[in-house]
Amino acid sequence: MTAAVGAEHRPSAVTSRVLHTGDPLSVVRRILGHMAKGTNKRAARGRGAARGRGPEPATASVDGGLAELVPDRDRPRGWTLLLDGKPQSHVDLDDPAHLDFEYQRRFGHIADLAAPPGRPLHAVHLGGGAFTLARYIAAGRPRSTQQIIEIDAPLVQFVRRELPLDPGDRIRVRGADARTGLAKVPDGWADLIVADVFSGARTPAHLTSVEFLAEVRRALRPDGFYAANLADGPPLAHLKAQIATARAVFAEVCLTADPALLRGRRFGNAVLLAADRELPLAELTRRAAGDPYPARVEHGRALTDFTGGAAPVTDATAAPSPAPPPAVFT
């Protein structure tokens, strides 16, 4: 999934910006097909399209730029959220268990393995988007209690208006900077914390440090999972430093990514998983290998070799993740 590139980075204004590359061409074709019909029309979305017409796109100005919801031609109540023309997330209101983008599927695997099947979770989502993963967890684990922390209030209002949450799903959306909002989560409350936060197309510096991850660890249960969407390209210095940072805080760390990304051949996404308990490596590996775009799971000595001696990041040394090259968006 690509990210919006028009938003200027402000450390205190963290918005959800998911960077995703390598999406199925069918997704892109569906988006372009609907955008060609015009993006200024409005139609009922949460309750379905008007009689006799298909659903139509909607737009809104938000803090991060121009937000658009484009209907999925293959799914009657499926929608893709774009920011400044770049796909951010996809949601199917009829089937919240459907995850369309690579990074969403990898997060979904982690959510599935965070606890025995069907057991409710306490989950914190840093970054909102279209609330895709929160809807996924609510569908598969009824009675879960979830918090979404998203600073872009106009984006939240737009998504809630056009793609309403089910009031019975126990999902609370809070307007705050990710780190500030996380500080208000009680000690040991969360089974799962997911960081999917970008400002423009870059992860803000204050969400890349040992101090930030110490705050994550404080809010997690002793057996909780932390998952993060990381974006980087050759020479992968940011990705390697983030692995080293996670290892400085958590006992166990693994990384799921496209092999081409791990070999430094392209810019893209990797999903990091960290915990203070044994990770479900065998099952995670099986699921990642079976995805439409297969990924590899690195752990242990192989992950140590990959990081190449990178040093953990602190608040004093933190910098935003690198900006993607222009070719990522073409």
Backbone hydrogen bonds in HBPLUS format (Angstrom, degrees):
<---DONOR---> <-ACCEPTOR-->    atom                        ^
c    i                          cat <-CA-CA->   ^        H-A-AA   ^      H-
h    n   atom  resd res      DA  || num        DHA   H-A  angle D-A-AA Bond
n    s   type  num  typ     dist DA aas  dist angle  dist       angle   num
A0013-ALA N   A0010-ARG O   2.87 MM   3  5.28 160.9  1.91 120.8 127.3     1
A0198-PHE N   A0015-THR O   3.09 MM 183  5.91 131.9  2.33 141.5 154.6     2
A0027-VAL N   A0024-PRO O   3.00 MM   3  5.58 137.0  2.19 113.0 122.8     3
A0029-ARG N   A0025-LEU O   2.91 MM   4  6.18 163.7  1.93 156.7 161.4     4
A0030-ARG N   A0026-SER O   2.95 MM   4  6.11 156.4  2.00 144.7 150.8     5
A0031-ILE N   A0027-VAL O   3.03 MM   4  6.31 159.9  2.07 151.2 156.4     6
A0032-LEU N   A0028-VAL O   2.90 MM   4  6.13 174.9  1.90 160.5 161.0     7
A0033-GLY N   A0029-ARG O   2.88 MM   4  5.90 155.1  1.94 146.0 153.2     8
A0034-HIS N   A0030-ARG O   3.28 MM   4  6.49 153.4  2.35 143.8 148.8     9
A0035-MET N   A0031-ILE O   2.93 MM   4  6.16 158.7  1.97 154.7 161.8    10
A0036-ALA N   A0032-LEU O   3.04 MM   4  6.08 146.2  2.15 144.3 151.2    11
A0037-LYS N   A0034-HIS O   3.04 MM   3  5.33 148.4  2.14 105.0 114.4    12
A0038-GLY N   A0035-MET O   3.05 MM   3  5.33 162.4  2.08 109.7 115.2    13
A0048-GLY N   A0045-ARG O   3.26 MM   3  4.94 154.3  2.33  95.5 103.1    14
A0053-ARG N   A0050-ALA O   3.14 MM   3  5.66 165.2  2.17 135.6 135.8    15
A0058-ALA N   A0069-LEU O   3.09 MM  11  5.25 146.6  2.20 136.2 146.3    16
A0069-LEU N   A0058-ALA O   2.86 MM  11  5.25 156.8  1.92 151.5 156.4    17
A0060-ALA N   A0067-ALA O   2.90 MM   7  5.24 143.8  2.03 148.3 152.6    18
A0067-ALA N   A0060-ALA O   2.80 MM   7  5.24 164.6  1.82 174.2 168.8    19
A0062-VAL N   A0065-GLY O   2.82 MM   3  5.34 176.5  1.82 172.7 172.3    20
A0065-GLY N   A0062-VAL O   3.08 MM   3  5.34 168.2  2.10 113.7 117.3    21
A0084-ASP N   A0066-LEU O   2.73 MM  18  4.94 164.9  1.76 144.2 148.9    22
A0068-GLU N   A0082-LEU O   2.86 MM  14  5.04 155.2  1.92 145.1 148.4    23
A0082-LEU N   A0068-GLU O   2.82 MM  14  5.04 162.9  1.85 149.0 153.8    24
A0070-VAL N   A0080-THR O   2.93 MM  10  5.21 165.9  1.95 149.1 152.1    25
A0080-THR N   A0070-VAL O   2.91 MM  10  5.21 158.2  1.95 145.6 152.7    26
A0072-ASP N   A0078-GLY O   2.84 MM   6  4.96 149.5  1.93 139.4 134.5    27
A0075-ARG N   A0072-ASP O   3.19 MM   3  5.37 153.9  2.26 105.9 113.5    28
A0078-GLY N   A0075-ARG O   2.95 MM   3  4.94 162.4  1.99 122.2 118.0    29
A0093-LEU N   A0077-ARG O   2.94 MM  16  5.52 156.0  2.00 152.7 144.8    30
A0079-TRP N   A0091-VAL O   2.74 MM  12  5.42 158.6  1.78 159.5 166.7    31
A0091-VAL N   A0079-TRP O   2.85 MM  12  5.42 158.0  1.90 155.8 163.3    32
A0081-LEU N   A0089-SER O   2.75 MM   8  5.31 164.5  1.78 157.8 163.3    33
A0088-GLN N   A0081-LEU O   2.63 MM   7  5.45 167.1  1.64 167.7 163.4    34
A0089-SER N   A0081-LEU O   3.41 MM   8  5.31 153.7  2.49 130.8 136.6    35
A0083-LEU N   A0086-LYS O   2.99 MM   3  5.30 156.1  2.04 141.4 142.2    36
A0086-LYS N   A0083-LEU O   3.08 MM   3  5.30 167.5  2.09 111.7 115.6    37
A0095-ASP N   A0092-ASP O   3.06 MM   3  5.15 133.7  2.28  99.2 112.2    38
A0098-HIS N   A0095-ASP O   2.92 MM   3  5.69 169.0  1.93 126.8 130.0    39
A0105-ARG N   A0101-PHE O   3.01 MM   4  6.32 156.7  2.07 155.7 162.3    40
A0105-ARG N   A0102-GLU O   3.05 MM   3  5.23 114.5  2.50  99.5 115.0    41
A0106-ARG N   A0102-GLU O   3.02 MM   4  6.38 157.7  2.07 156.5 162.9    42
A0107-PHE N   A0103-TYR O   2.99 MM   4  6.25 155.5  2.05 146.5 152.9    43
A0108-GLY N   A0104-GLN O   2.80 MM   4  6.02 151.4  1.89 145.2 154.4    44
A0109-HIS N   A0105-ARG O   2.92 MM   4  6.25 149.6  2.01 148.9 155.8    45
A0110-ILE N   A0106-ARG O   3.28 MM   4  6.55 157.3  2.33 141.7 146.9    46
A0111-ALA N   A0107-PHE O   2.91 MM   4  6.24 160.9  1.94 154.9 160.3    47
A0112-ASP N   A0108-GLY O   2.91 MM   4  6.10 153.6  1.98 148.0 155.3    48
A0113-LEU N   A0109-HIS O   3.08 MM   4  6.30 140.0  2.24 141.5 151.8    49
A0113-LEU N   A0110-ILE O   3.11 MM   3  5.12 125.8  2.42  95.2 109.1    50
A0114-ALA N   A0111-ALA O   3.41 MM   3  5.18 160.1  2.45  96.8 102.5    51
A0119-ARG N   A0116-PRO O   3.15 MM   3  5.81 164.6  2.18 138.5 142.6    52
A0145-THR N   A0121-LEU O   2.89 MM  24  6.30 149.2  1.99 156.3 166.4    53
A0191-ASP N   A0122-HIS O   2.72 MM  69  5.21 155.6  1.78 141.2 149.5    54
A0192-LEU N   A0122-HIS O   3.25 MM  70  6.59 150.4  2.34 155.5 157.0    55
A0123-ALA N   A0145-THR O   3.04 MM  22  6.52 153.6  2.11 147.1 155.5    56
A0147-GLN N   A0123-ALA O   2.90 MM  24  6.35 153.8  1.97 153.3 161.8    57
A0124-VAL N   A0192-LEU O   2.91 MM  68  6.37 153.1  1.98 153.0 161.9    58
A0194-VAL N   A0124-VAL O   2.88 MM  70  6.30 162.5  1.91 164.8 170.6    59
A0125-HIS N   A0147-GLN O   2.75 MM  22  6.14 161.5  1.79 161.7 168.1    60
A0149-ILE N   A0125-HIS O   2.83 MM  24  6.11 169.4  1.85 171.8 170.7    61
A0126-LEU N   A0194-VAL O   2.77 MM  68  5.96 172.9  1.77 173.7 175.9    62
A0196-ASP N   A0126-LEU O   2.94 MM  70  5.94 171.7  1.95 163.7 166.0    63
A0127-GLY N   A0149-ILE O   2.86 MM  22  5.72 156.3  1.91 149.7 157.1    64
A0131-PHE N   A0128-GLY O   2.94 MM   3  5.31 159.2  1.98 135.5 139.4    65
A0135-ARG N   A0131-PHE O   3.01 MM   4  6.20 157.5  2.06 153.7 159.6    66
A0136-TYR N   A0132-THR O   2.97 MM   4  6.22 153.2  2.04 146.4 154.7    67
A0137-ILE N   A0133-LEU O   2.92 MM   4  6.17 162.0  1.95 154.2 157.1    68
A0138-ALA N   A0134-ALA O   3.00 MM   4  6.17 159.9  2.04 145.5 151.4    69
A0139-ALA N   A0135-ARG O   2.95 MM   4  6.16 148.8  2.05 146.5 154.3    70
A0140-GLY N   A0136-TYR O   3.07 MM   4  6.31 157.3  2.13 149.8 155.5    71
A0141-ARG N   A0137-ILE O   2.71 MM   4  5.49 142.6  1.85 150.3 159.0    72
A0144-SER N   A0141-ARG O   3.17 MM   3  5.97 131.9  2.41 143.8 146.8    73
A0146-GLN N   A0170-ARG O   3.04 MM  24  6.39 171.3  2.05 164.7 165.9    74
A0172-ARG N   A0146-GLN O   2.87 MM  26  6.18 171.5  1.88 152.4 153.9    75
A0148-ILE N   A0172-ARG O   2.76 MM  24  6.15 157.5  1.81 160.0 165.1    76
A0174-ARG N   A0148-ILE O   2.69 MM  26  5.98 173.0  1.70 176.6 177.9    77
A0150-GLU N   A0174-ARG O   2.99 MM  24  6.32 160.3  2.03 164.0 170.4    78
A0153-ALA N   A0151-ILE O   2.95 MM   2  5.80 117.1  2.35 115.5  98.8    79
A0155-LEU N   A0152-ASP O   3.12 MM   3  5.39 120.4  2.49 103.2 117.6    80
A0156-VAL N   A0152-ASP O   3.05 MM   4  6.41 159.6  2.10 155.0 161.2    81
A0157-GLN N   A0153-ALA O   2.95 MM   4  6.21 163.6  1.97 157.6 161.5    82
A0158-PHE N   A0154-PRO O   2.95 MM   4  6.09 157.4  2.00 144.5 150.7    83
A0159-VAL N   A0155-LEU O   2.95 MM   4  6.17 170.3  1.96 158.4 159.9    84
A0160-ARG N   A0156-VAL O   2.88 MM   4  6.00 166.0  1.90 153.7 158.3    85
A0161-ARG N   A0157-GLN O   2.92 MM   4  5.97 149.9  2.01 143.0 151.1    86
A0162-GLU N   A0158-PHE O   2.99 MM   4  6.13 167.3  2.00 153.1 156.4    87
A0163-LEU N   A0159-VAL O   2.71 MM   4  5.35 155.5  1.77 145.9 153.9    88
A0169-ASP N   A0166-ASP O   2.92 MM   3  5.45 168.8  1.93 126.9 128.6    89
A0181-GLY N   A0177-ASP O   2.78 MM   4  5.87 166.9  1.80 161.5 165.3    90
A0182-LEU N   A0178-ALA O   2.93 MM   4  6.01 153.0  2.00 141.9 149.8    91
A0183-ALA N   A0179-ARG O   3.16 MM   4  6.30 145.6  2.29 138.6 146.1    92
A0184-LYS N   A0181-GLY O   3.06 MM   3  5.46 153.9  2.13 109.2 117.1    93
A0185-VAL N   A0182-LEU O   3.00 MM   3  5.36 164.2  2.02 114.2 119.4    94
A0189-TRP N   A0186-PRO O   3.30 MM   3  5.52 142.9  2.45 138.3 130.1    95
A0188-GLY N   A0218-ARG O   2.91 MM  30  6.19 165.4  1.93 145.3 149.3    96
A0189-TRP N   A0219-ALA O   2.95 MM  30  5.67 110.9  2.44 124.5 134.4    97
A0190-ALA N   A0219-ALA O   2.89 MM  29  6.01 168.9  1.90 161.8 159.9    98
A0221-ARG N   A0190-ALA O   2.76 MM  31  5.64 153.9  1.83 160.1 152.4    99
A0225-PHE N   A0191-ASP O   2.89 MM  34  6.23 160.0  1.93 145.5 146.1   100
A0193-ILE N   A0225-PHE O   3.00 MM  32  6.46 151.2  2.08 152.6 161.8   101
A0227-ALA N   A0193-ILE O   2.91 MM  34  6.33 162.6  1.94 161.8 167.0   102
A0195-ALA N   A0227-ALA O   2.79 MM  32  6.24 162.3  1.82 156.4 162.0   103
A0229-ASN N   A0195-ALA O   2.97 MM  34  6.36 156.8  2.03 171.3 178.3   104
A0199-SER N   A0202-ARG O   2.71 MM   3  5.37 170.9  1.72 155.6 153.5   105
A0202-ARG N   A0199-SER O   3.17 MM   3  5.37 166.2  2.19 118.5 122.4   106
A0321-SER N   A0203-THR O   3.07 MM 118  5.13 149.9  2.16 134.7 144.1   107
A0207-LEU N   A0204-PRO O   3.08 MM   3  5.75 163.6  2.11 121.9 125.8   108
A0208-THR N   A0205-ALA O   3.08 MM   3  5.48 146.1  2.19 127.8 124.6   109
A0213-LEU N   A0209-SER O   3.09 MM   4  6.45 162.8  2.12 149.7 153.9   110
A0210-VAL N   A0313-VAL O   2.77 MM 103  6.00 144.0  1.90 149.6 155.2   111
A0214-ALA N   A0210-VAL O   2.83 MM   4  6.05 141.5  1.97 146.4 157.8   112
A0215-GLU N   A0211-GLU O   3.19 MM   4  6.47 142.8  2.34 137.7 146.4   113
A0215-GLU N   A0212-PHE O   3.02 MM   3  5.17 124.8  2.34  97.7 111.8   114
A0216-VAL N   A0212-PHE O   3.02 MM   4  6.45 148.2  2.12 144.0 153.6   115
A0217-ARG N   A0213-LEU O   2.86 MM   4  6.09 165.1  1.89 149.2 152.5   116
A0218-ARG N   A0214-ALA O   3.00 MM   4  6.18 147.5  2.10 137.7 146.3   117
A0219-ALA N   A0215-GLU O   3.23 MM   4  6.47 151.6  2.32 143.8 149.6   118
A0219-ALA N   A0216-VAL O   3.09 MM   3  5.34 121.2  2.45 101.4 115.3   119
A0220-LEU N   A0216-VAL O   3.15 MM   4  6.40 125.5  2.47 143.8 158.5   120
A0220-LEU N   A0217-ARG O   3.27 MM   3  5.15 142.8  2.42  95.0 105.4   121
A0224-GLY N   A0221-ARG O   2.89 MM   3  4.82 164.9  1.91 118.1 117.4   122
A0226-TYR N   A0274-ALA O   2.90 MM  48  5.16 154.3  1.97 158.5 161.7   123
A0274-ALA N   A0226-TYR O   2.84 MM  48  5.16 156.5  1.90 151.8 158.5   124
A0228-ALA N   A0272-LEU O   2.97 MM  44  5.16 149.5  2.06 138.7 146.3   125
A0272-LEU N   A0228-ALA O   2.91 MM  44  5.16 156.5  1.96 152.2 155.7   126
A0230-LEU N   A0270-ALA O   2.83 MM  40  5.22 174.6  1.83 171.1 170.6   127
A0270-ALA N   A0230-LEU O   2.82 MM  40  5.22 149.2  1.91 151.9 160.1   128
A0232-ASP N   A0268-GLY O   3.06 MM  36  5.80 156.4  2.12 160.6 166.5   129
A0268-GLY N   A0232-ASP O   2.93 MM  36  5.80 161.4  1.96 154.5 155.7   130
A0236-LEU N   A0233-GLY O   2.70 MM   3  5.13 154.2  1.76 134.7 131.5   131
A0240-LYS N   A0236-LEU O   3.04 MM   4  6.19 167.5  2.06 153.3 156.8   132
A0241-ALA N   A0237-ALA O   3.00 MM   4  6.12 155.7  2.06 143.5 150.4   133
A0242-GLN N   A0238-HIS O   2.91 MM   4  6.15 149.1  2.01 150.2 159.0   134
A0243-ILE N   A0239-LEU O   3.05 MM   4  6.36 150.3  2.14 148.7 156.2   135
A0244-ALA N   A0240-LYS O   3.07 MM   4  6.35 162.0  2.11 147.1 151.8   136
A0245-THR N   A0241-ALA O   2.87 MM   4  6.07 147.7  1.97 141.8 151.2   137
A0246-ALA N   A0242-GLN O   2.98 MM   4  6.17 160.5  2.02 145.5 149.8   138
A0247-ARG N   A0243-ILE O   2.95 MM   4  6.18 156.6  2.01 150.4 157.2   139
A0248-ALA N   A0244-ALA O   3.08 MM   4  6.26 130.3  2.34 136.0 148.1   140
A0248-ALA N   A0245-THR O   3.16 MM   3  5.16 134.1  2.38  94.7 107.2   141
A0249-VAL N   A0246-ALA O   3.07 MM   3  5.35 151.5  2.16 105.2 113.9   142
A0250-PHE N   A0246-ALA O   2.82 MM   4  5.89 173.2  1.82 167.9 169.9   143
A0252-GLU N   A0275-ALA O   2.90 MM  23  5.36 160.7  1.94 173.5 168.6   144
A0275-ALA N   A0252-GLU O   2.99 MM  23  5.36 152.4  2.07 148.7 152.8   145
A0254-CYS N   A0273-LEU O   2.91 MM  19  5.39 152.1  1.99 154.2 161.6   146
A0273-LEU N   A0254-CYS O   3.00 MM  19  5.39 166.3  2.02 152.2 152.6   147
A0255-LEU N   A0298-GLU O   3.00 MM  43  5.21 152.6  2.08 144.1 151.8   148
A0298-GLU N   A0255-LEU O   2.80 MM  43  5.21 160.1  1.84 153.3 158.0   149
A0256-THR N   A0271-VAL O   2.92 MM  15  5.20 163.2  1.94 145.1 150.7   150
A0271-VAL N   A0256-THR O   2.91 MM  15  5.20 165.0  1.93 153.1 156.1   151
A0257-ALA N   A0296-ARG O   3.00 MM  39  5.53 158.5  2.05 151.6 157.1   152
A0296-ARG N   A0257-ALA O   2.78 MM  39  5.53 170.0  1.79 155.7 152.6   153
A0261-LEU N   A0258-ASP O   2.95 MM   3  5.33 127.0  2.24 109.8 123.2   154
A0262-LEU N   A0258-ASP O   3.15 MM   4  6.55 160.2  2.19 154.8 160.5   155
A0263-ARG N   A0259-PRO O   2.98 MM   4  6.20 137.5  2.16 143.2 154.4   156
A0265-ARG N   A0260-ALA O   2.97 MM   5  5.43 164.2  1.99 167.2 162.9   157
A0264-GLY N   A0261-LEU O   2.87 MM   3  5.10 159.1  1.92 111.0 116.4   158
A0281-LEU N   A0279-LEU O   2.83 MM   2  5.44 137.7  2.01 104.8  92.3   159
A0284-LEU N   A0280-PRO O   2.96 MM   4  6.04 162.0  1.99 157.2 163.2   160
A0285-THR N   A0281-LEU O   2.82 MM   4  5.86 158.8  1.87 149.5 155.3   161
A0286-ARG N   A0282-ALA O   3.02 MM   4  6.24 156.6  2.08 143.7 150.1   162
A0287-ARG N   A0283-GLU O   2.97 MM   4  6.19 163.5  2.00 151.4 155.1   163
A0288-ALA N   A0284-LEU O   2.92 MM   4  6.06 164.9  1.95 150.7 155.2   164
A0289-ALA N   A0285-THR O   2.99 MM   4  6.07 157.2  2.05 147.8 153.7   165
A0290-GLY N   A0286-ARG O   3.16 MM   4  6.28 134.5  2.38 137.5 148.9   166
A0290-GLY N   A0287-ARG O   3.13 MM   3  5.13 131.0  2.38  95.2 108.4   167
A0291-ASP N   A0288-ALA O   3.44 MM   3  5.47 167.1  2.46 102.5 106.2   168
A0295-ALA N   A0288-ALA O   3.06 MM   7  5.15 156.0  2.12 115.7 123.0   169
A0303-LEU N   A0300-GLY O   3.06 MM   3  5.38 121.5  2.41 104.1 118.1   170
A0304-THR N   A0300-GLY O   2.98 MM   4  6.31 153.3  2.05 151.2 159.8   171
A0305-ASP N   A0301-ARG O   2.86 MM   4  6.13 162.4  1.89 155.5 159.3   172
A0306-PHE N   A0302-ALA O   3.00 MM   4  6.18 148.2  2.10 137.4 146.5   173
A0307-THR N   A0303-LEU O   3.04 MM   4  6.31 153.8  2.11 149.0 154.0   174
A0310-ALA N   A0307-THR O   3.20 MM   3  5.62 146.6  2.32 112.3 121.3   175
A0317-THR N   A0314-THR O   3.06 MM   3  5.24 135.2  2.27 102.0 114.0   176
A0318-ALA N   A0314-THR O   2.84 MM   4  5.70 121.3  2.19 152.5 168.1   177
A0328-VAL N   A0325-PRO O   2.98 MM   3  5.78 159.9  2.02 125.3 130.5   178
A0329-PHE N   A0326-PRO O   3.09 MM   3  5.81 151.9  2.18 119.7 125.6   179
A0330-THR N   A0327-ALA O   3.19 MM   3  5.19 168.2  2.20 106.8 109.7   180
